[in-house]
């Protein structure tokens, strides 16, 4: 079933700037390609006084390289050093699938492009660039509820819609609408127009390519809209193909201020947008009102933030299960993957989903690659901590209630 009859289901706070940023991101990468670096600085600002530095790792839909790759191409050490000085610059960002003068450069970093062109000085600068502050960011497990704004908080969606506007929303975007209402418009357009989904399918598959070429092929091979929707959901459910972890990191890195997405975050953007749309609006995914369970492996500091009475937002798409035995304690911080359970805290959340709202978890069980009772929350779901107890085995049990907004 492909329907959504709600016209304006989300509140508007300050509208959106998608049209403006669509022009900026395309002008930014085009200027870098043709060597107009003054235009680049006009948009990004300077390393010490940034403007829209969060766009520095974006590669819009008609481009295959980012600003950093273009800086290497121009073989000017002063330009490359300046680009690398931006805290938002991800020196490990990858190119999209493409052919260049030096051969195939798909999934290549700027260093690999420099080596392919045999630009020795550029290779040396990149090899000696030891700090990547984008990937070294401290990523909290949630954002505070107070003063939270969906438009600003879910900034990955906004930047992606700007970078891929022609695919997702070719018509002019109403600046007074909330970003989540725009997602609703996109879904309705995909359902009304028999061919629109194919354009979205192409950019979603392209976005998955850098993470999982096999899943990108699976998405491209879908022959109709419903199978495409189903494959987007199914691709998320296999934790072994990296899409799960990349998507969650992309969403969790969102911040209302000082947003510094990685190249991988923005590359995954179209897939993230499409999955969020399906979780919110595709009626094939039924909303769950029964309690669900989630297990997380947290640092002690992060665990201590879930105190009784705390209201918070989970920035990412979040998996839960109807049965507690189907939960898995995935690490929520890169270092935890190596740290081990004995040095960290396993937290088991019991979630009351009785509140009727758009944020209720969706039943994706029939589309999952594994037989589990998975229920998945859209990114941006809000919760209240209603209870917390420490167990003798070291686990912490936290009770949550889903909030309507």
VEXRO-249483 format. One record per residue (C-alpha): residue in one letter; residue number from 1; x negated, y, z negated. Coordinates in steps of 0.25 Angstrom, whole numbers. Example, Ala and Ser with C-alpha at 12.3 -4.5 7.8 and 13.67 -1.06 7.14 Angstrom:
ATOM r   k    c1    c2    c3
ATOM A   1   -49   -18   -31
ATOM S   2   -55    -4   -29
% end
This chain:
ATOM r   k    c1    c2    c3
ATOM X   1     0     0     0
ATOM X   2    -6    14     4
ATOM X   3     3    25    -2
ATOM X   4     1    36   -12
ATOM X   5    13    46   -13
ATOM X   6     7    55   -24
ATOM X   7     4    69   -18
ATOM X   8    -4    76   -29
ATOM X   9    -6    66   -41
ATOM X  10   -19    72   -46
ATOM X  11   -21    86   -53
ATOM X  12   -29    96   -46
ATOM X  13   -40   103   -53
ATOM X  14   -48   113   -44
ATOM X  15   -44   106   -31
ATOM X  16   -55   100   -23
ATOM X  17   -66   106   -14
ATOM X  18   -67    94    -4
ATOM X  19   -65   103     9
ATOM X  20   -76   112     4
ATOM X  21   -86   101     0
ATOM X  22   -83    93    13
ATOM X  23   -89   105    21
ATOM X  24  -100   107    11
ATOM X  25  -105    92    11
ATOM X  26  -104    91    26
ATOM X  27  -112   104    28
ATOM X  28  -122   100    18
ATOM X  29  -126    87    25
ATOM X  30  -125    93    39
ATOM X  31  -134   105    34
ATOM X  32  -144    95    28
ATOM X  33  -144    87    41
ATOM X  34  -147    99    50
ATOM X  35  -157   105    40
ATOM X  36  -149   117    36
ATOM X  37  -154   116    21
ATOM X  38  -149   130    17
ATOM X  39  -135   125    20
ATOM X  40  -138   113    11
ATOM X  41  -143   121    -1
ATOM X  42  -130   131     1
ATOM X  43  -122   119    -2
ATOM X  44  -130   111   -12
ATOM X  45  -136   123   -19
ATOM X  46  -150   121   -25
ATOM X  47  -156   111   -35
ATOM X  48  -155   122   -45
ATOM X  49  -142   128   -42
ATOM X  50  -133   117   -35
ATOM X  51  -120   119   -28
ATOM X  52  -115   106   -22
ATOM X  53  -126    97   -25
ATOM X  54  -117    86   -27
ATOM X  55  -116    85   -11
ATOM X  56  -130    83    -9
ATOM X  57  -129    68    -8
ATOM X  58  -116    68     0
ATOM X  59  -116    62    14
ATOM X  60  -103    66    21
ATOM X  61   -96    57    30
ATOM X  62  -102    61    43
ATOM X  63  -116    61    38
ATOM X  64  -126    50    35
ATOM X  65  -137    57    27
ATOM X  66  -136    66    15
ATOM X  67  -144    79    12
ATOM X  68  -156    71     6
ATOM X  69  -157    63    19
ATOM X  70  -157    75    27
ATOM X  71  -167    82    19
ATOM X  72  -177    70    22
ATOM X  73  -173    71    37
ATOM X  74  -178    85    38
ATOM X  75  -191    81    32
ATOM X  76  -193    94    23
ATOM X  77  -199    91    10
ATOM X  78  -194   104     4
ATOM X  79  -179   101     8
ATOM X  80  -180    87     2
ATOM X  81  -186    91   -11
ATOM X  82  -175   102   -13
ATOM X  83  -164    92   -10
ATOM X  84  -170    82   -20
ATOM X  85  -170    93   -31
ATOM X  86  -155    93   -31
ATOM X  87  -151    85   -44
ATOM X  88  -139    80   -35
ATOM X  89  -148    74   -24
ATOM X  90  -148    59   -24
ATOM X  91  -162    55   -18
ATOM X  92  -157    41   -16
ATOM X  93  -144    44    -8
ATOM X  94  -142    35     4
ATOM X  95  -139    39    19
ATOM X  96  -126    33    25
ATOM X  97  -127    22    36
ATOM X  98  -134    29    48
ATOM X  99  -144    29    58
ATOM X 100  -155    40    59
ATOM X 101  -167    44    67
ATOM X 102  -175    35    58
ATOM X 103  -166    23    59
ATOM X 104  -155    18    50
ATOM X 105  -154    27    37
ATOM X 106  -141    21    31
ATOM X 107  -143    20    15
ATOM X 108  -156    27    16
ATOM X 109  -161    36     5
ATOM X 110  -168    49     8
ATOM X 111  -181    42     5
ATOM X 112  -178    31    15
ATOM X 113  -175    41    26
ATOM X 114  -188    48    23
ATOM X 115  -195    35    25
ATOM X 116  -188    32    37
ATOM X 117  -192    45    44
ATOM X 118  -206    44    38
ATOM X 119  -205    57    31
ATOM X 120  -216    55    21
ATOM X 121  -215    68    13
ATOM X 122  -200    66    12
ATOM X 123  -202    52     7
ATOM X 124  -212    56    -3
ATOM X 125  -203    67    -9
ATOM X 126  -191    57   -10
ATOM X 127  -200    46   -15
ATOM X 128  -205    55   -26
ATOM X 129  -191    60   -30
ATOM X 130  -190    52   -43
ATOM X 131  -177    58   -49
ATOM X 132  -163    56   -44
ATOM X 133  -154    63   -54
ATOM X 134  -142    59   -47
ATOM X 135  -144    44   -50
ATOM X 136  -149    47   -64
ATOM X 137  -137    55   -68
ATOM X 138  -131    51   -82
ATOM X 139  -117    45   -78
ATOM X 140  -106    45   -89
ATOM X 141   -96    34   -89
ATOM X 142   -85    44   -89
ATOM X 143   -81    59   -88
ATOM X 144   -75    67   -99
ATOM X 145   -60    69   -97
ATOM X 146   -60    84  -102
ATOM X 147   -60    93   -90
ATOM X 148   -61    82   -80
ATOM X 149   -56    85   -66
ATOM X 150   -54    74   -56
ATOM X 151   -58    83   -44
ATOM X 152   -72    86   -50
ATOM X 153   -74    74   -58
ATOM X 154   -71    65   -46
ATOM X 155   -81    72   -38
ATOM X 156   -86    60   -30
ATOM X 157   -72    60   -23
ATOM X 158   -73    75   -20
ATOM X 159   -87    74   -14
ATOM X 160   -83    62    -6
ATOM X 161   -71    68     0
ATOM X 162   -79    80     4
ATOM X 163   -90    71    11
ATOM X 164   -80    62    18
ATOM X 165   -68    72    20
ATOM X 166   -66    68    34
ATOM X 167   -64    54    31
ATOM X 168   -55    55    18
ATOM X 169   -48    68    20
ATOM X 170   -49    74    34
ATOM X 171   -38    84    32
ATOM X 172   -41    97    24
ATOM X 173   -42    94     9
ATOM X 174   -33   103     0
ATOM X 175   -42   110   -10
ATOM X 176   -31   110   -20
ATOM X 177   -30    95   -21
ATOM X 178   -37    86   -31
ATOM X 179   -47    76   -26
ATOM X 180   -38    65   -31
ATOM X 181   -26    70   -23
ATOM X 182   -35    71   -11
ATOM X 183   -38    56   -13
ATOM X 184   -23    54   -13
ATOM X 185   -21    62     0
ATOM X 186   -33    53     6
ATOM X 187   -26    40     2
ATOM X 188   -13    45     8
ATOM X 189   -19    49    21
ATOM X 190   -26    35    22
ATOM X 191   -13    28    20
ATOM X 192    -5    37    30
ATOM X 193   -16    37    41
ATOM X 194   -19    23    47
ATOM X 195   -33    28    52
ATOM X 196   -38    37    41
ATOM X 197   -43    25    32
ATOM X 198   -53    21    43
ATOM X 199   -61    34    41
ATOM X 200   -61    32    26
ATOM X 201   -65    18    28
ATOM X 202   -77    22    36
ATOM X 203   -82    32    26
ATOM X 204   -79    22    14
ATOM X 205   -87    11    21
ATOM X 206   -98    20    24
ATOM X 207   -99    24     9
ATOM X 208  -100    10     4
ATOM X 209  -111     7    14
ATOM X 210  -122    12     6
ATOM X 211  -118     4    -6
ATOM X 212  -112    -9     1
ATOM X 213  -113   -11    16
ATOM X 214  -105   -24    14
ATOM X 215   -93   -17     8
ATOM X 216   -94    -5    18
ATOM X 217   -92   -16    29
ATOM X 218   -81   -22    21
ATOM X 219   -74    -8    21
ATOM X 220   -77    -5    35
ATOM X 221   -71   -19    40
ATOM X 222   -57   -15    34
ATOM X 223   -47   -15    45
ATOM X 224   -35    -8    38
ATOM X 225   -33     3    27
ATOM X 226   -28    -7    16
ATOM X 227   -40   -16    18
ATOM X 228   -49    -4    18
ATOM X 229   -43     0     4
ATOM X 230   -44   -14    -1
ATOM X 231   -59   -15     3
ATOM X 232   -62    -2    -4
ATOM X 233   -57    -7   -17
ATOM X 234   -63   -21   -15
ATOM X 235   -77   -15   -13
ATOM X 236   -77    -9   -26
ATOM X 237   -74   -22   -34
ATOM X 238   -87   -29   -30
ATOM X 239   -97   -24   -40
ATOM X 240  -108   -31   -33
ATOM X 241  -108   -22   -20
ATOM X 242  -112    -9   -28
ATOM X 243   -99    -1   -23
ATOM X 244   -94    -3   -38
ATOM X 245  -106     3   -44
ATOM X 246  -109    14   -34
ATOM X 247   -94    19   -34
ATOM X 248   -94    19   -49
ATOM X 249  -107    27   -50
ATOM X 250  -102    37   -39
ATOM X 251   -90    40   -47
ATOM X 252   -96    40   -61
ATOM X 253  -107    51   -56
ATOM X 254   -95    61   -54
ATOM X 255   -96    73   -62
ATOM X 256   -88    86   -62
ATOM X 257  -101    94   -63
ATOM X 258  -115    91   -58
ATOM X 259  -110    80   -49
ATOM X 260  -122    73   -43
ATOM X 261  -117    61   -35
ATOM X 262  -127    51   -29
ATOM X 263  -128    48   -14
ATOM X 264  -122    34   -17
ATOM X 265  -110    41   -25
ATOM X 266  -107    50   -13
ATOM X 267  -110    39    -3
ATOM X 268   -99    30   -10
ATOM X 269   -90    42   -10
ATOM X 270   -80    37     1
ATOM X 271   -78    24    -6
ATOM X 272   -76    30   -19
ATOM X 273   -65    39   -14
ATOM X 274   -58    28    -7
ATOM X 275   -58    19   -19
ATOM X 276   -53    30   -28
ATOM X 277   -42    33   -18
ATOM X 278   -38    18   -18
ATOM X 279   -38    17   -33
ATOM X 280   -29    30   -34
ATOM X 281   -19    28   -23
ATOM X 282   -19    14   -16
ATOM X 283    -6     7   -21
ATOM X 284   -12    -7   -18
ATOM X 285   -21    -4   -31
ATOM X 286   -10    -4   -42
ATOM X 287   -12     4   -55
ATOM X 288   -15    -4   -67
ATOM X 289    -8     0   -80
ATOM X 290   -13   -12   -89
ATOM X 291   -25   -10   -98
ATOM X 292   -38   -13   -91
ATOM X 293   -53   -15   -96
ATOM X 294   -66   -10   -92
ATOM X 295   -80   -14   -97
ATOM X 296   -92    -4   -96
ATOM X 297  -106    -5  -100
ATOM X 298  -110     9  -106
ATOM X 299  -121    16  -113
ATOM X 300  -119    18  -127
ATOM X 301  -117    33  -125
ATOM X 302  -107    31  -114
ATOM X 303   -99    21  -122
ATOM X 304   -98    31  -134
ATOM X 305   -91    41  -125
ATOM X 306   -78    32  -125
ATOM X 307   -73    37  -138
ATOM X 308   -58    37  -143
ATOM X 309   -51    49  -137
ATOM X 310   -61    51  -126
ATOM X 311   -55    55  -112
ATOM X 312   -63    52  -100
ATOM X 313   -63    50   -85
ATOM X 314   -70    38   -78
ATOM X 315   -76    44   -66
ATOM X 316   -77    31   -58
ATOM X 317   -68    21   -53
ATOM X 318   -67    11   -64
ATOM X 319   -64    -4   -65
ATOM X 320   -56   -11   -76
ATOM X 321   -50   -24   -77
ATOM X 322   -36   -30   -83
ATOM X 323   -44   -41   -90
ATOM X 324   -55   -37   -99
ATOM X 325   -63   -50   -95
ATOM X 326   -64   -44   -81
ATOM X 327   -72   -31   -85
ATOM X 328   -87   -30   -83
ATOM X 329   -97   -21   -90
ATOM X 330  -103   -13   -78
ATOM X 331  -114    -3   -82
ATOM X 332  -110    11   -81
ATOM X 333  -124    17   -81
ATOM X 334  -136    13   -72
ATOM X 335  -145     9   -83
ATOM X 336  -135     0   -90
ATOM X 337  -136   -10   -79
ATOM X 338  -150   -13   -84
ATOM X 339  -147   -10   -99
ATOM X 340  -139   -22  -103
ATOM X 341  -126   -24  -112
ATOM X 342  -134   -24  -125
ATOM X 343  -139   -10  -123
ATOM X 344  -126    -4  -119
ATOM X 345  -111    -4  -122
ATOM X 346  -100   -12  -116
ATOM X 347   -87    -5  -117
ATOM X 348   -74   -11  -114
ATOM X 349   -62    -2  -110
ATOM X 350   -48    -6  -112
ATOM X 351   -40     4  -103
ATOM X 352   -25     8  -105
ATOM X 353   -20    10   -91
ATOM X 354    -5    13   -94
ATOM X 355    -6    27   -90
ATOM X 356     1    28   -76
ATOM X 357    -8    37   -68
ATOM X 358   -17    37   -55
ATOM X 359   -29    32   -64
ATOM X 360   -24    19   -67
ATOM X 361   -33     7   -63
ATOM X 362   -30     0   -50
ATOM X 363   -29   -14   -48
ATOM X 364   -39   -18   -38
ATOM X 365   -39   -33   -42
ATOM X 366   -34   -38   -28
ATOM X 367   -45   -31   -21
ATOM X 368   -56   -34   -30
ATOM X 369   -67   -44   -26
ATOM X 370   -68   -50   -39
ATOM X 371   -56   -56   -47
ATOM X 372   -54   -46   -58
ATOM X 373   -43   -38   -64
ATOM X 374   -49   -25   -59
ATOM X 375   -42   -12   -61
ATOM X 376   -49     1   -56
ATOM X 377   -48    15   -60
ATOM X 378   -49    27   -50
ATOM X 379   -61    36   -53
ATOM X 380   -57    47   -63
ATOM X 381   -48    39   -72
ATOM X 382   -46    46   -86
ATOM X 383   -46    38   -99
ATOM X 384   -44    40  -114
ATOM X 385   -52    32  -124
ATOM X 386   -41    27  -134
ATOM X 387   -50    17  -142
ATOM X 388   -64    12  -144
ATOM X 389   -70     0  -152
ATOM X 390   -84    -6  -154
ATOM X 391   -84   -21  -153
ATOM X 392   -94   -30  -161
ATOM X 393  -100   -35  -148
ATOM X 394  -104   -21  -144
ATOM X 395   -94   -18  -134
ATOM X 396   -85    -5  -135
ATOM X 397   -70    -6  -132
ATOM X 398   -63     7  -127
ATOM X 399   -49     9  -125
ATOM X 400   -45    19  -114
ATOM X 401   -32    25  -109
ATOM X 402   -30    29   -95
ATOM X 403   -26    44   -94
ATOM X 404   -17    49   -83
ATOM X 405   -26    61   -79
% end
